[in-house]
Amino acid sequence: MTTKRKILFFIAFGIVICILLYTWTTFLFTNVVCNDITSYLGFILIVPVLYMLYKDRSCKKALVALGIYLLLATFNLVNIFPFRMAGRMIFSIGSLDLPTPRMNGFSLIIFIIYLALNLGSLMEVYLDYKEAKGKL
């Protein structure tokens, strides 16, 4: 990845790290109680992203891992905020109601920012994967 693409990755990564630091300082120094396993998972599952960032200097694996992490945060499987907020939308087609899964709106916004900044890099990673798979 080029230096410009790495900077775009580190913008999204920095946002997530700042939110996690805010969340855990809130848990440690205020009366807000961390009583949900997803908050612990949010803290624990950032470690593989950090590990991949350390091992792979091109940031390709960390880019994909951060996307998966933000996707998990969007669907409330991990919580990166000191509060738990989930919303659901229901689409109606005639008498048929189609509910969406519960999603965290703030995590969805961060995921959209991540995609907007890193879509080109993600496409490059995918094309590199397809090319390597085709050669085998």
N, C-alpha and C positions, 0 to 999 in steps of 0.2 A: 504494500500500500504506500501511496505517496504521503509526504508530510502533511499536505492539506487534508487528505482523507483521515489521517491519524488525529489531526486536530478536531475534525468533526466528530470522530468517535469519542474523543476525550471530553467534548462538550456534554454529550448525553451521559457519559460515564460519570462526569463530575456532578451533574445534577442528581443522579441516583446516590452517589456517595454523600453529598451534602444533605439530602433528605434522610438517609440512614443515620448520619451523625446527629442531626436534629432530633430524630425519633428516639434514639437511644440516650441522648442527654436528657430528653424530656422524661423518659422512663426512670432514669437514675436520679435525677435531681428535683423532681416534682412529685406530686401525689398521684399522677397518672400511673395506673397499674398495667403492666404487660401480662394479661391473663389469657392470651390467645396463642396457640401453637404456630399460627401463620406469621406472627411477628418474629418469633424465634427462627422460623424457616427463612424469612426475609433476610435476617442477619447471617444465617449459616450459608445460604445458597449464593451469596455474593462472593464467597471464598473461591469457588471454581472459576469465576470470572477473573478474579485477581490472579489465580494460579496460571490460567491460560495467558493472561497478559504478561506475566513474568516469563513463562516458558517460550512463548511465540512472539518474537519481536515485531513481526509483521502485523500483529493485532487482528488477524483474520479469524482465528478461533475465538478470541475474546469478543469480537464483534457479533458473532453468531450466538455466543453464550449470553451476552447482554440482551440480545433480542428475545431469547427464550425466557430469560429472567423477567423482563418487562412484560412479556405475554402472560407469564404466571401471575405477576402482580396485577395485571388487568383483570384476570378472571378470579381474583381473590384466593389463589392458592398460596401466595406469599403476601405478606403485608409489609409495606415499607413506610407507612405513615403511623403516627402515634394514635390515630383513631381508626375505627373500622367503618367504612362507608361503602355501601353497595347499592346499586340501583338496577332496576330491571325495566325493560321496555316491552310492551306487548303490541304486536302488529295484528290488526284485525282485517280479515278478508271475508266479508259477509258475516257469517256466524262463527267462522273459524278464528280462534285466537292463537297466535304464534308468539310465545314468550321467548325473549332472549335470555341467556344465562346471566346471573348476577355479575355485574362488573363494577370496578372502582373507576369512577370518572377521572380522577386525578392521575391515576396510573395510565389510563387510556390516553390522556393528553401527553404524558411523557413518552409513551410508546409512539404516538403520532409524530412527535418532535424527533424521536430517534429515527423513525422511518424516513422523515423528510430530509434529515441530515445525512443518512447513511444508505439510502436506497441504491445509489450508484456503486458503492463498495460491496453491498450485498449481492448485487447482480454480478459483479466481477468474481466474487467468491463462488457463486453458483456456477458461473461459466467455467471457472478453473476446475471445479469439481466434476462437471460434466465432461470436460476435455480429458481429465486424468482417468475418469471411469471408462471413456471410450478407447483409450490407448491400451487398457489391460486386456 
